[in-house]
Amino acid sequence: MADLPTHGDVEAAARRIAGHARRTPVMTSRTVDEALAATVFFKCENFQRTGSFKFRGAFNALSALDPAARARGVIAFSSGNHAQAVALAAQLLGIQATIVMPSDAPTSKMDATKRYGAELVTYDRYREDREAIARRLAAERGASIIPPFDHPDVIAGQGTVAAELIDEIGPLDSLYVCMGGGGLLSGCVLSAKALSPGCRVYGVEPEVGNDGQQSFRLGSIVRIDVPATIADGAQTQAIGVQPFEIIRRDVTDILTVTDAALIECMRFFATRMKLIVEPTGCLAFAAARALGRKLAGQRIGIVVSGGNVDLERMTALFAAPAAG
């Protein structure tokens, strides 16, 4: 295995993405603070370029390529947010990007990826292997594969989310981060351990897609079928190898939440905080909300990972009858 990234790599990523990635706002809610009897800080990556944290890792990874690699182009595979991030980063750096996306990815994410100038190759997420497709294309074209989470430069770029949060608001008692393949969580825990050593860091997954939780408990990576969850950014089948090594070493625990809880949080963000947040972006808040007053007295960080949801889909989710 390649050397795992460190907080020093996160610091280097912060310098590399400065002036390209946005320093996203940190928001608070008196209603949330009162409900949890805690002080809660929302790091709003839904305001990041391309609408999610993914731009940080993508720009960092593409910036690190040498001129020859840049000339050969890049291949990425993604359900949407990493796709958009790589497409825009490639456009800004003058690199040709090809993105392997599931055919059922949100229309807004596919349209945005094409607008940034990337070539799209679609596949059936339930029947085809996106990584195999990417490897074939890379071999044919001599291009570099930029995976969505299992890459040291991607992990380091994502770690700038927590670094910015702690730099702005100071030490935290706990930090909640959504988890799909583990790139954001592993990067954020590197920053938290370096900048707020007493902070407990929790990953949060969909209840029906808890491969990370199973892996964390078992001590080795567990692979599952594609989970049927509205959190499309967390429909991964297995955590990345490098993220897992960092997570098993430094993360406190992996929690899960239901799709119904995600819809409740989407509704809260939209109606009370005037924020458009995609289902995956609600994972961290849903976990903290479920813990309620068990968090009393704490300073809590919540990573809101992205806001790329079709308005029609959001409306449909709000209109659907509650489960159970």
Secondary structure, 3 states (H helix, E strand, C coil): CCCCCCHHHHHHHHHHHECCECCCCEECCHHHHHHHCCEEEEEEHHHCHHHECHHHHHHHHHHCCCHHHHHHCEEEECCCHHHHHHHHHHHHHCCCEEEEEECCCCHHHHHHHHHCCCEEEEECCCCCCHHHHHHHHHHHHCCEECCCCCCHHHHHHHCHHHHHHHHHHCCCCEEEEECCCCHHHHHHHHHHHHHCCCCEEEEEEEHHHCHHHHHHHHCCCCCCCCCCCCCHHHCCCCCCHHHHHHHHHHCCEEEEECHHHHHHHHHHHHHHCCCCCCCHHHHHHHHHHHHHHHHCCCEEEEEECECCCCHHHHHHHHHCCCCC
